[in-house]
Amino acid sequence: MIKSNLAVLMAERGLKIADVYNDTGISKTTLMALSENKGKGIQFETIDKLCNYLNISPQDFFVYSPFLVEYIENENGLFLKLVSGDKINNFYFNFDVSKDSELDFSTKMIFSNNPSKKYDFYLIVGIEEGRDELEKIYNNLNIIFKRELVNNIFKHSINWFIENKKIKNAVCNVYLEINDIGLYKEIEIKDGKLD
């Protein structure tokens, strides 16, 4: 995976998209796509301008992780496939869905950062096997890749939940544990879509 480091570089310098646009003439759309890593490509002229402006080399502009990542949803959970050279790591995340009334307060304390709040559902995303290997890989990732990995696992888990459980309207707590850290996300579903 290759990602632009533009957001980090701008934050380190206290710059906003508007500042870079005003100083370089690079379109705000291009700068936003680069900073959010949503662009499909980048022109050499743009890299050259940004490296010159930020006084960095192209090596500083990009961050690299030696993994290709694939997310595969099925009716029971989510497969995470990490390919590095000829090595393939497969991790399976299973989903446990509980109604609020099915969990006691002490269990809610584990799976929610707000155990007193009443949620319609709790979605608990757990790794079935390979936890130590995934933790080792995760620990060696750049912060940009860690954030993307976690966000994508959340995104695919929530998508699975909405589609497979046919949820139309609900307030839910989603819990994911990676690297012995519990990550929580509160979501609201309206008309079968994330609000």
Secondary structure, 3 states (H helix, E strand, C coil): CEEECHHHHHHHHCCCHHHHHHHHCCCHHHHHHHHCCCCCCCCHHHHHHHHHHHCCCHHHHEEECCCEEEEEECCCEEEEEEEECCEEEEEEEEEEEEEHHHCCHHHHHHHCCCCCCCCCEEEEEEECCCHHHHHHHHHCCCHHHHHHHHHHHHHHHHHHHHHHCCCCCEEEEEEEEECCEEEEEEEEEECCEEC
